């Protein structure tokens, strides 16, 4: 799990989710959720995948804030989740 802020300084959390299925390859994917939202608005980036939680967590730990914000903007644009109010 990794906390970051979006372009409006609103807090978000990037975390790893697992897709159920028989194949472990690419079973883990990126999810971004508004911090303190209790699981409310979240967006899944199912095109960002890993084979293990270890690899996923290591990748999240090394991603820059700029990269996380870029991926969040992309995910919000594709998902239809409303952007936070100004």
CORJOLIN-V832789 format. One record per helix or strand of 2 or more residues. SS is the DSSP state (2 for helix, 1 for strand). FROM is the first residue (numbers start at 0). TO is the last residue. Records with the same first field share a line. If there is no record, write none. Layout:
BEGIN
SS: FROM-TO ; FROM-TO
END
This chain:
BEGIN
1: 1-4 ; 10-17 ; 27-33 ; 41-49
2: 52-61 ; 64-78
END
